[in-house]
């Protein structure tokens, strides 16, 4: 066993049980479970979590209204108790290691070669990808400047903080009417901006029935005040609407290049590519797992942590099964 929190020394020690690609809440949760099972784990992290624009996270039991950056920092500190190392950087490529190359490393089972952006090549028995996603925001001037502050996406994550205030929901599709209905639970002052989206009659009736204003004029700007706080939105005809919060539904693009390169199966869902996993985090490629927002766009921190924890325990069980099979085979020989 290598010392907790250190890189391995020597060629023989250069085989990791698991390389975790991505050190957000999913990747760190997986590494925690693996480290507690005495697995040798390396976490490679780019340092660009999805939550980096947010000052606080909400609905996280025991850490409500605390910084997501502080959560990740605490998680990395906790991993130093175990046989887990962390490294800043990105994974440029990953591939299944040929049998002869794996055997040269003393490996009888499946293995992977992981190439870092520095050019360094590492070997692992399993790979977990938890690289998250990118939120592609609507191209409205002033909107990106307010992202994570006055402009948000999740009623459960940010709704309570703007209860009873004036809320604008800017649509990307008719499905965003559900966002407006969720916010109506928290405020009587909700405006749904269609942005040219044609609403089905039933959707329009439902908005009307709960007193949600429907605004057909296109939003052309998100306005900030002198104090840099959100002030409202401006329509195409120049009129302005005061708002203390704007909810949007960004297009989400998974950072799944490593998974796709490994050949993991995917499907199109809502115009976005999603790598397919089972309930244990397994992809279609033997020994390759995925967790967190790379598998889906949910913005809940507890959900991403749970997927990482599940994947971590699943990987350990998989490795135990392989260790048992190899041990029996060697004993018979």
N, C-alpha and C positions, 0 to 999 in steps of 0.2 A: 504494500500500500504506500502511495506517496503521501507526503504531508499535506494536510488540508490547506486549500487555497494556493498551492504551488503548482508550477508546471512540472511535468515528469522529466527525469534526467536519464539520458542514455537511450539508445535505439530500442532496447527491449521494453523500456517503460513507455514508449511513445504510442502505445495502443490504448486508446480510451474505451471504456465501456460504452459511453454515450457522449456524443457532441450535440449540444443544444445550440441551435442557430437562432439567436434572438433572446435578449435578456429583459423583456418586459415582464408583466405580472404572470403571464402564462409560462414563459420559459423558466423564470426563477422558481415558480411553484413546482414545476416538473423536476428541476435540479434539486430542490429541497427534498422531495420524496426519494429521488434516486440516491442522493448523498446519505440520507438516513438509512438506506439499504446497503451502504458501503460500496456503492458503485463509484468508479472513477469517472468523473464528469468534467467536461470543459464547456463553459458557456461563452459563446462568441457573440458580442453585442455591438451594434453600430452606434448606440447612444442616441437614437432618434425615435423614442416611443410615440405612439399615437397621441398620448395624453400630454405631450410636452407643452401644448398651448394652454392647458387648464391650470389654474392656480389651486383649485380644490377638487376633490372627488366626493361624491355623495352616495348614500345608500350602501356604504361599505361598513359592515358591522365592526364596531370597535375603532374605526378610523374615519367616521363620518366627518366631512368638512375639513379634511386634512389634505396636504399636498400629495399628489401622485408621485412626484419626484422623491419625496421623503419615504413613501412606501417602498419604492424600488431601492433606494439607498439602504433602508433597513433590511430589505430582503437580501441584498448582496452581503451585508454584514453578517446576517444569520448563516449564510452558506459557508463562512469561514470555519464554522465548527466541524464541518464535514469534509469529505474528500472531493471537494468541488473547486475547480479553478475557474476564474473569469478572465476574459481577454477582450480588449477593445479592438474592433475591426469588423470586417464583413467577410462572408463566405462567397468567393467568386465562382466556385464550382464544386460539385460533389458527384461521385459515381460509385457504382458497385465495384469492389475490388476483385480482380480476377483471382481464381482459385489458387494459382501458383504464387501470386504475390501475397495472398492471405496466408498461405502455408509458410512462406518465408518469414512471416511475422509470428509464426507459431499458432495461427488461428485455423481451426478446423471448420468453424461455422461461417456464416455470411459476415462480410465486413465491407466498409466503405472508405474511400479516400476522399478527404475534404480538403479543398484548396482555399487558403485564405487570400485576401486581396494583396497581402504582402508577398505572395508566391509560395509561402510555406505549405507543405503537404502533411496532413495529419491522417491518422487511421483510427476508425472507431467501429465497434461492433454494431451500434445502432445510431440512428440520426433522428433527432426531433427538430422539426422546423416550427418556430414560433415567431415569425418575422412580421406579423401584423399586416396592416394595410395603410393605404394613403387615402385621405379624404379629399376628393376633387370638388372644390366649392363652386357654386354658381358664379359665373363671371359678371358680377355686379360691382361697380366701383364702390369702394369703402367697406365691402363685406369682409374681405380677408383681414383687414386691419382690426376688425372686432371679433375675429374668430377665437372662440374659447373664453370670451368675456361677455359682450353684448349679443353675439351671435353664437348659438349653440344648436344641438341636434336632438338631445334626449330629454323628454319631459320628466322621466324618472330621475335622471342625473341632475337636472338644473331647474326643474319646474317649481319646486317649493320656494326657491330663492326669489322668484318673481311672482309669487302668488298675489292676486288682487291688482296687479299692475297691467299696463297696456301691452298686449302681446301681438306680434305680427308673425304669421306663418307664411313663408314664401314657398310655393309649391314647385316641385319638379315633376310630379305626376299626381293623378287623382287620389292615389293611396295616401298622400300627405294630409288628406282631410282627417285621417285618424290622429295625426299629431295635433291638429286643431281641437279635436274632440277631447283628447287627453288634457290639453291645456285648459279647456273650458271647465274641467273639474276644479281647476285652481284659480281661475279668474273669470269674471264676467265680461272682460274687455278683450276679446279675441277677434282678430281680423284675419281672414284667409285670403291670401293674394294668389290668384290662379296662375299668373304668368303665362296666360294663353292656353292652359290645360282645360280641356273640355270635361266638365263634370257630369257624370251620369245623373239623371233626374233624382234617383234615390239618395245619392250623396248630397246633392244640393238641398233636398228636402230635409235631410238630417242636420245639416249645418244651420239651415233656417230655423228648424224646430228648437234648437238650443240657443238661439240668439247670437250665433257666430256670424259676423259681418263678412260678406263675400265681396272682394274687391277685384274687378276685372282689369283695371288699368295696370299696365306693366310697371313693376318697380325698376327704376333705373339707377338708384343710388341708396346706399345705407349711410346715414348721417351720424357724425360724431360731434359732441359739443366741445366747448373750449377746454373742458377738463378731461377730454379724450373719452368720456363715457358715451355710450350709445344715446342718441337723441331721437332717432326715428328713421323713416324712409321717405324717399321722394319718388313720385310717380312721373310718368312720361309727360304729362301735361303741366308739370311744375308744382302741383299740389304736394303738400307734405302731410305725413301722418305721424304723430308722436307715438313713440314706443320705447319701453324700457327693456324689451327683449325681442329678439328675432330668432325664430326657429327655422332651420333649413334641413334638407335631406341631401347631403353631398353624395356624389357618385363615389362608391368605394372601389378601390383597385387593390387587390391583394398583392403583397410582396411575395409572390409564389414562384419566383424564377428558379430557386433551388429545387423545389418540388417538381416543377415541370421538367427541369433538366434531368431529374432522376426517373422520369417517366410516370409519375403519379397520375392516375385518372382524374379528370375534372369534368365539370358540366357548366353550362350557361344558366345563370339564375338572375333574372332581372337585368339582363344585359351585361352582367359581370361574370367572370370565370371564377368558379369555386372548386377547389380540390376536394374530392370525395374522401371522407373518412368514416369509420364506423364508430360505435359508441365508446370504444376504448382509445380512439385517436389514431388507429391504424389506417394508413393509406393503402392503395392497391399494390404498392411495392413492398415486398417482404423486408421488414426491418426498418422501414421509414415511417415515422409518425409525424403528426401535425397537431397543433393546439392553438387556441386563441383566435385573434381576428384574421389570421391568414386563412381560416376556415369559414368565417362568417362575420358580418358587420356589426354584431351586437356591441354596444358601447359600455356594457356593465362590467366593472372591474371584478366583482365576485364571479361572474360567469367565466371570464378569461382565466382567473385563478383556478376555478374548478376544472376547466378543460386541461390545464397544465398538470394539476395534481392527478387527475385520472390517467392522463397519458404517461406520467412518470411511473405510477404504480403498474400500469400495463406493460411498460418497457421492462421493468424489473422482473415481472412475472415471466415475460418472454425469455429474458436472459437466463432465469433460473431453469426454465424448461430446457433450454439449449444446453446449459451446464450439466443437467441431469443426463440428458441423452449422450453427451460426449463422455461423461464419467463412466456410464454403463458400457459404452462402446470400448473405451480404453481398458476397463477391467476385464472384459471378455477377451480382448487381444492379449 
